[in-house]
Amino acid sequence: MEDEGIEPDVVLLTGDLANEGDEPSYRDLVAALEASPATARASLVYVPGNHDRRGPFRSVLLGEPPDEGPINQVAWHGGLRVVALDSTVPGEDHGRLDAETLDFLSDALAEPAPEGSLVVMHHPPRPSPIAMMAALRLANADDLARAIEGTDVRAVLCGHYHHAGASHLGPVPVWTGPATSFVADAASAKEFRLLPGGAITRVDVDDDALVTSVIPVGPGRLGVGAGGPAPTR
Ligand SMILES: [Fe+2]
């Protein structure tokens, strides 16, 4: 990636980090992030998606033994807490927070953080207007809603749909970020139609507000995103 003046404190990689979930792809990802002035100095939070595989993901990206359990993490930036959850179901493309992950979330949120919490996961809890993607959403959104009710969670940040979108779980905003590899056309409900290009989300957080802004990427811009078409979800 080329430096375009973006200097994030934290980079949240919300899943499907390698299409085949293999170790060489993860090593390529690490090399690209380390080579980029925009990400080399940032704290990185790797979150798995349905294309990722827990064993290689753990061993390459987290430096951990290749255990097959859910990859749940807590990261801090100052007083802001990031709770990164594994919403994947091995061998499936839809999402679900299993009992271990829901317990992890409740434990992580037991005490309020000085600047609140962000929950990050791959699968959005609310449907996409694209039927195929809607079927692959988080299957147990109600469990997530119950787990964050009355806590300090300021937003839920997701990926997966390949198009940007905003929703909410009760009073908590839900942001679905776009993808770097291609754009899914939200104008088409029945057909999964791919458009060239890609984007990332800039998230600005201060005491009063959290603001999301979509930044296009692709050839000639940050150097990521081949312009699709590519993987199917
Ligand atoms: Fe996905």
Boltz pocket constraint, residues with backbone or C-beta under 6 A from the ligand:
constraints:
  - pocket:
      binder: B
      contacts: [[A, 15], [A, 16], [A, 49], [A, 50], [A, 51], [A, 93], [A, 122], [A, 160], [A, 161], [A, 233]]
      max_distance: 6.0
